[in-house]
Structure formats: C-alpha cells, structure tokens
Amino acid sequence: MAENEEIKDPTPGYEFNSYYDLEFVHSIYNCGVFDYFDETDIENVLANPIANHDLAKRLSNFIYTKDGVVANSIDYMAALPCLDRVIVAKSKKNAKKVKQNKAKMKEVLAFIDDKAFIRDALQTEMVNGICFYYFDTLPHKESHNKYLTDYDVETIWEINSTDLNVNVLTLPYQYTRIVGKRNGRYQLAFNLRYFDELPNSEVRDMKLRKYPKEIVDGYWNYKKKIYKNWLVLDNDHTICRKIKCKDSEPWGRPLAISALNDILYKDSFVGTKRKILDDINNRVFYETFPEGQVKGTCSLTQKQQERQHNDVKSAILD
C-alpha cells in the first residue's frame, strides 16, 4: 500500500447513550401545581383568597409540601423565636400566693409543652392562614383498651392520665368559624355536625371522649334537637390566630399565596430546564474512530476524520 494512499470505505461508528428512564423522570418532576389545580382555581385564589379559603389552604399545603424554599422559610420562621417564659403576677399583695401561682403556671406550661404548641401554631397559621385551639382543663374518661382499630392507630390522641388535667386541642378549621369578638378576642363557634360525619358511632363516641365537656354536651343537646348545629364556645377557653388579613375578615391568608406568582414562575422555569436537559440527554452521541498502530492515535487522516464526522452528523440531524 502506498504511503499516502487513502484507506477506502472506513467503517463509521457512533454510540447513543441515555442516562435516565424518561417516563420515571417525568412522573416525578412533572407534578407541578397545574397537575392538581386548574387555572381557574389559581385565578380565584389570587383574586379573593378569603372567599376561596378552603381552596387557598389546599393550594398552600400542596406548595408547602412540594416547594423546598417555601417549606424551609416557614419552618425557619416557626423555629426562630426563643419562647422564653416570663410569668408576671397581677397582684403582689400575698407573696406566698404569688409564688404558688407562678409555680402552678410553670407546671401547666411544661405539661402542655408550650414551646412545641406555639411552634405548631406558628407553622399552622403560616401554612393555613389561621389556627384554632381549645384549652381544656377538665378530666376525660381515659380508655384502657389494649386492642385498637385501624382508625385508632391512624389518629393522634391527647391522653392525660396525671393529676394535672390540661390539654390544648386543635379544632378542625373546616368546622370552626369566627363569629365575632368579645373583649378584644375572637369569638369562635364549632359545627357539631363534625361528629355526624365520622365513619360510625364507635368512632364518634371515641372522638367525643377526647373533646371538651362543653362541646360534648352541646352535641348531645343538638342531637336532641334542643339547639342548632353551631355551638358558640366559651371565649375563655379558645385560642385563634390568623395572619395577613384585616381584623374584620373571617379567614387569614396563607403565607405561600403571596409568593404564588414567583412559585409558578419558578415551577415553570425549572420544568423548562428539566425538559431541555431531557431532550439533550436523548441526543448524546459518541463518535468512534478506528485506532492506529500507535495507541491513542487514529488510523484515519485528518481529512478522513472530518469527512466521517460530517457524515455521522448529517445522518443524526436528518
């Protein structure tokens, strides 16, 4: 073979590699807001989150679960306060009684784990815009069952079995409403139909055992048709907090709603980047040239390499 003779019909070769199972990738990363909420839902929430409070809460909880920036911001703000206790007695005439009252108050706060309760309230009101609690001081009938139903083990109960009977119960927001103000504090009402919508009478009775006497008595009076279904609760036992709203508005605005436009843009932006990466990943090719006698060199001339490269490139693009 002549020294400069061209090698005829070199065998072109190329490799195609895909790093991802695209169906799996899409099932994980394409679960954006619009996969669960349509555009009308979003527009209604942005236009009037107070009137569409239930939809706003569902949207906010979805964003809190899905968006790491929102979740980390809310968790950070809930954990930020030190929550040091400062107990002040109104009357200081009887030093001994003041000391006893302070000790009793410290015991109550420690028993209900006040710091955990306040952080839960902060997190709840930032995610839902509002939170409702009932501070109960009466003893409950404790169940000593060693065997439980599926419903029992899926529900977190508050069980107080010591001499100190205090409990902070979370009231379901779907069945609790602000109906006015009394002495500068929100007056709450509870919808007693909550217990009628439980799966069965056994579950209802168990739930009633965990609720305050005021609500339990109100429910049985409602079942006897003595009173209507909305029970106005004792203002001294209820706690309500709401954010980002006027004092006259019945609901708060979830924190995530204010950032919804940025969240939707970020969701779209990240989705676009992932789609581009998927497309690029589907088009990653390796072109292989035949190796020469010396390792690391090619047996083709520069001209032959360029021609093969152009042939492969043309075949792929076509």
C-alpha positions in Angstrom: 0.0 0.0 0.0 1.4 3.4 -1.0 2.3 5.7 1.9 -0.2 8.3 1.0 -2.9 6.0 -0.3 -6.3 6.7 1.2 -8.0 3.9 3.2 -11.1 3.0 1.3 -14.6 2.7 2.9 -13.7 3.4 6.6 -16.3 2.0 8.8 -18.1 4.9 10.6 -19.3 4.2 14.1 -21.3 6.1 16.7 -22.8 5.4 20.1 -26.0 6.6 21.7 -26.4 6.6 25.5 -29.4 7.7 27.6 -28.8 8.2 31.3 -32.5 8.3 32.6 -35.7 6.4 32.4 -37.7 9.4 31.0 -41.0 8.0 31.9 -39.9 7.8 35.5 -38.3 11.2 35.4 -41.5 12.8 34.1 -43.7 11.1 36.7 -41.6 12.7 39.5 -40.7 16.1 38.1 -43.8 17.0 36.1 -46.1 17.0 39.2 -46.4 20.8 39.2 -49.2 23.0 40.6 -51.3 22.7 37.4 -51.3 18.9 37.6 -53.5 19.3 40.7 -55.1 22.7 40.3 -56.5 24.2 37.1 -56.0 27.9 36.0 -59.5 28.9 37.3 -58.6 27.7 40.8 -55.4 29.7 40.8 -57.2 32.8 39.5 -59.9 32.5 42.1 -57.4 32.2 44.9 -55.3 35.1 43.7 -58.5 37.2 43.2 -60.0 36.5 46.6 -58.2 34.1 49.0 -60.7 34.9 51.8 -63.8 33.8 49.8 -61.9 30.8 48.5 -60.3 30.0 51.8 -60.7 26.2 51.5 -59.1 26.1 48.1 -56.3 28.5 49.3 -55.5 26.2 52.2 -55.3 23.1 49.9 -53.1 25.0 47.5 -50.9 26.3 50.3 -50.4 22.8 51.8 -49.5 21.5 48.3 -46.9 24.2 47.8 -45.5 23.7 51.4 -45.1 20.0 50.6 -43.6 20.5 47.1 -41.6 23.7 47.3 -38.4 23.4 49.4 -37.9 27.2 49.6 -41.4 27.8 51.0 -41.1 24.8 53.4 -37.7 25.9 54.7 -38.8 29.5 55.1 -41.9 28.6 57.1 -40.0 26.0 59.2 -37.3 28.6 59.9 -39.7 31.3 61.0 -41.6 28.8 63.3 -38.3 27.8 64.9 -36.8 31.3 65.1 -38.5 32.6 68.4 -36.7 31.6 71.6 -40.0 31.5 73.5 -38.5 32.2 76.9 -41.1 32.2 79.7 -41.8 35.4 81.6 -44.6 34.9 84.2 -46.0 38.0 85.8 -48.5 38.1 88.6 -51.2 40.7 88.5 -51.4 41.1 92.3 -48.3 41.1 94.6 -50.0 41.5 97.9 -49.6 37.9 99.0 -46.0 36.9 98.2 -46.7 33.3 99.1 -49.7 33.0 96.8 -47.9 34.7 94.0 -45.1 32.2 94.3 -47.6 29.3 94.3 -49.4 30.7 91.3 -46.2 31.1 89.3 -45.2 27.5 90.2 -48.6 26.2 89.1 -48.4 28.2 85.8 -44.9 26.8 85.1 -46.2 23.3 85.7 -49.1 23.8 83.3 -46.8 25.3 80.6 -44.4 22.4 81.0 -47.2 19.8 80.9 -48.7 21.1 77.6 -45.1 21.6 76.2 -45.9 25.3 75.5 -42.9 25.8 73.2 -43.9 22.9 70.9 -47.5 24.1 71.0 -46.6 27.7 70.0 -44.3 26.5 67.2 -47.1 24.2 65.9 -49.5 27.3 66.0 -46.9 29.4 64.1 -46.5 26.7 61.4 -50.2 26.1 61.1 -51.2 29.8 60.7 -48.4 30.4 58.2 -49.5 27.3 56.1 -53.3 27.7 56.5 -53.5 31.4 57.4 -55.4 30.6 60.6 -55.4 28.2 63.5 -58.0 27.2 66.2 -57.3 25.7 69.6 -59.3 24.8 72.7 -57.7 24.9 76.1 -59.4 22.3 78.2 -58.9 21.9 82.0 -61.4 19.2 82.8 -60.6 15.4 83.2 -61.5 13.0 80.4 -62.6 9.4 80.6 -59.4 7.5 79.6 -59.7 4.4 77.5 -57.6 1.4 78.7 -58.2 -0.7 75.6 -55.2 -2.8 74.7 -56.7 -3.5 71.2 -57.3 -0.7 68.7 -58.9 -0.3 65.3 -57.2 1.0 62.2 -58.8 4.3 62.8 -57.4 4.4 66.3 -53.8 3.9 65.3 -54.1 6.5 62.4 -55.3 9.2 64.8 -53.1 11.1 67.3 -54.9 11.4 70.6 -54.0 13.5 73.6 -54.2 11.3 76.7 -53.7 12.9 80.2 -53.5 10.4 83.0 -51.9 12.5 85.7 -53.5 14.6 88.4 -52.9 17.7 86.3 -55.7 17.8 83.7 -54.8 20.3 81.0 -55.0 19.9 77.2 -54.7 22.1 74.2 -56.9 20.5 71.5 -56.6 21.5 67.8 -60.1 22.3 66.4 -60.6 21.3 62.8 -60.7 24.5 60.7 -63.4 23.2 58.4 -65.9 23.1 61.3 -64.7 26.2 63.2 -65.7 29.8 62.5 -65.0 33.2 63.9 -68.5 34.7 64.7 -67.5 37.9 66.5 -65.2 39.5 69.1 -65.6 39.6 72.8 -63.3 41.7 75.0 -60.9 42.1 72.1 -60.6 38.3 71.5 -62.2 36.3 68.7 -65.4 34.5 69.5 -65.5 31.0 68.0 -68.3 28.7 67.0 -68.0 25.0 66.4 -70.1 23.0 63.9 -71.4 20.0 65.8 -72.1 18.1 62.5 -68.5 17.2 62.6 -69.3 14.2 64.7 -72.1 13.1 62.4 -69.7 12.9 59.5 -67.4 10.4 61.3 -67.3 6.8 59.9 -69.5 5.2 62.5 -70.9 5.6 66.0 -68.0 3.8 67.6 -65.5 6.3 66.1 -67.9 9.1 67.1 -68.0 8.0 70.7 -64.3 7.6 70.9 -63.8 11.1 69.4 -66.3 12.6 71.9 -64.4 11.2 74.8 -61.4 13.3 73.8 -63.3 16.5 73.3 -64.1 19.2 75.9 -67.3 18.8 78.0 -68.7 22.0 76.5 -68.6 20.5 73.0 -69.8 17.1 74.1 -72.8 18.5 76.0 -73.5 20.7 73.0 -73.5 17.8 70.6 -76.0 15.7 72.6 -78.3 18.7 73.0 -78.0 19.2 69.3 -79.0 15.5 68.7 -82.0 16.0 71.0 -82.9 19.0 68.8 -82.7 21.3 71.7 -80.1 23.6 70.0 -78.9 24.2 66.4 -75.7 22.7 65.0 -73.4 25.7 65.6 -72.2 25.9 69.2 -70.7 29.3 70.4 -67.7 28.3 72.5 -66.6 29.7 75.8 -64.3 32.6 74.9 -62.0 31.9 77.9 -61.1 28.5 76.6 -60.5 29.2 72.9 -57.4 30.4 71.0 -57.4 31.8 67.5 -54.6 33.3 65.4 -54.8 34.5 61.8 -52.3 36.3 59.6 -52.2 38.7 56.6 -55.8 39.8 56.9 -57.9 42.6 58.3 -59.3 42.2 61.8 -62.9 42.0 60.3 -62.0 39.2 57.8 -63.1 35.7 58.9 -60.0 33.9 57.5 -56.3 34.6 57.2 -54.2 34.4 54.0 -51.7 31.5 53.8 -48.1 32.8 53.5 -47.4 30.9 50.3 -50.3 32.7 48.4 -48.3 36.0 48.5 -45.5 34.3 46.7 -47.7 32.3 44.3 -46.6 34.2 41.1 -43.0 33.6 41.9 -43.6 30.0 42.8 -45.5 29.4 39.5 -42.7 31.1 37.5 -40.0 29.1 39.3 -42.0 25.9 38.7 -42.3 26.7 35.0 -38.7 27.7 34.8 -37.4 24.6 36.5 -39.7 22.4 34.4 -38.4 24.0 31.2 -34.8 23.4 32.2 -35.5 19.8 33.0 -37.3 19.3 29.7 -34.3 20.8 27.9 -31.9 18.5 29.8 -34.1 15.5 28.9 -34.0 16.5 25.3 -30.3 17.0 25.3 -29.8 13.7 27.2 -31.7 11.9 24.5 -29.2 13.2 21.9 -25.9 12.5 23.4 -23.7 10.6 20.9 -20.2 9.3 20.9 -18.4 9.0 17.6 -15.6 6.4 17.5 -12.6 6.5 15.1 -10.5 3.4 14.3 -7.3 3.3 16.4 -4.0 3.4 14.7 -0.9 1.3 15.2 0.3 3.7 18.0 -2.1 3.7 20.9 -4.0 6.9 21.2 -3.7 7.8 17.5 -6.2 7.4 14.7 -5.6 5.4 11.6 -7.5 7.9 9.5 -6.1 11.1 8.1 -7.4 14.5 9.2 -9.4 14.8 6.0 -10.9 11.3 6.5 -11.8 12.1 10.1 -13.6 15.3 9.1 -15.5 13.5 6.3 -16.6 10.7 8.6 -17.6 13.3 11.3 -19.7 15.2 8.8 -21.4 12.0 7.5 -22.3 11.0 11.0 -23.5 14.5 11.9 -25.6 14.7 8.8 -27.2 11.2 9.4 -28.1 12.2 13.0 -29.6 15.6 12.1 -31.6 14.1 9.2 
